[in-house]
Amino acid sequence: MRARVRLLLLAAAVAVLPAGAAAQVATWPSERPPRPLPARDVKFPPYQFRTLSNGLQVIAVSHHEQPAVSLRLIVRAGGAQDPAGKPGVAALAAALLDQGTTSREAEQIASTIDSIGGALGTGAGSDECTNSTGIS
């Protein structure tokens, strides 16, 4: 007898669930998304653009609100420019950017930047390699 009651309750629940679920889907979502805000004018900070004698283009933006310095070197050479059959050259070059020079080892560079509260990072994308430094 109990088994029959359970089976009838289960059958009733299965029959009612799809109707309830369909009713919920038809009314969801019940409101429209908010309207976009009006467009605002964008004001860029003043900047200086220079091309060095070696062809390097430098853009400097000065903000004097906080005692911090942020530098970013962007080289227009990423994974898309890797030689055929040699994938990963750009990533390798980016990974080597913080591994020292002929006059300073990687540990010396890291120590110098770390001692003044800075950070150094490198990376490579499909179109560029980057080197970022921040000191605050």
N, C-alpha and C positions, 0 to 999 in steps of 0.2 A: 504494500500500500504506500509506504513512504517513497519507494522508488518511483511509483507512478506520479506522485505529487511533485517530486523533484523534476522529473522529466517534463511534466506539464508546465512548471514554472520556467524551466530552461527554454522550452519551445516558445512560451509567451515572451520572454525577454529577447530572444533572437528575432522574433517577429516585430517587436516594438523598436529595437535599436536602429535598424536602417531608416525608419521613418523619422525618428528624432535626429539622427545624424544628418539626413538630407535637409531637414528644416533648419538646422544650425548653419550649414554651408550656404544655403540660399540667402541668409540674412547677414552673412559676415563678409566684409566689414560693414558695419552699420553707418559709418560716416566717411566723408571724403577726406583726403589728405589736406593739410593746411596749404594755403596759398603761399607762393614764394614771396620773400621780402623784396621791396623795391631795390633796384640797382643803386649802388653808391659809387662815388668817384674814388678811385684808388690813388693814393698819394705815395709815390716812391720817395725814399730819402735821397738827398743829393749824393751824387757819386762822381768819381773821376775815372776816366778811361785813358790808358796809356799803352803804347806799344814800345817795348824795349828794343834795343839795337839787334838783339838776337831773334826778334820776331815774336817773343812772348807777349801776349796781351794781358794787361793787368787792369782789373776793375777794383777800385777802392771805395768802400762805403764806410763813412765814419759815423759812429754813434757814441756820444760822450755821456750817455745816461748811466752807464755802469762801467766799473774798472775791469774790463775784460777785453781780450783779443781773440779773434777767431779768424783762421786762415783756411782757405780751401784751394787746392791746386787741382785743376781739372784738365786732363789731357784727352784730346779727341782721338782716342784709339782704344777701342774695347774689343770684346770677343768677336764682334762682327768683322773685325779687320785681321783676325788671326790668319796666318798663312794656311793654305790648303794642306790638309793632312797633318797639321800641327795645332790641334785645338788646345786651348788653355794657355797660350803664350801671354795674352793680356793679363790673365789672372796670376800667372807666375810673376810677371813684371810688377804688378800691383803688390803682391805679397813681398817682393824684395825691396819695396820703397822704404820700409822701416827697418831693414836688416843691416844698416851700417853703410859707411862710405870708405873711401881710401884713407881718410884721415880720422874717422871716428867709428868705433864699433857700435853695434846696435844697443848694447847695454849702456854705453855712455850717453847715447841720444835719449834713450828711455829714462835714464836717471836724471838727466838735465831737465827734461820736460816735467817729469814727476815731481822733482824737488820744488817747483814753483806752482804746483797744483794744476798742471796741464794734462792733456790727453792727446794721444796721437793715434790716428786710424787710417787704414788704407783699404781700397776696394776696387773692384772692376765690374763693370756692367757690360751690356752689349755694345754701347756706343762710347764709353769713356772709362778712364781709370782715374781714381781720386785719391787724394791725400788730404786729410783734415786734421787741423790742430786747433785746440782751444785752450786758453789760459784764462782762469778767472780767480 
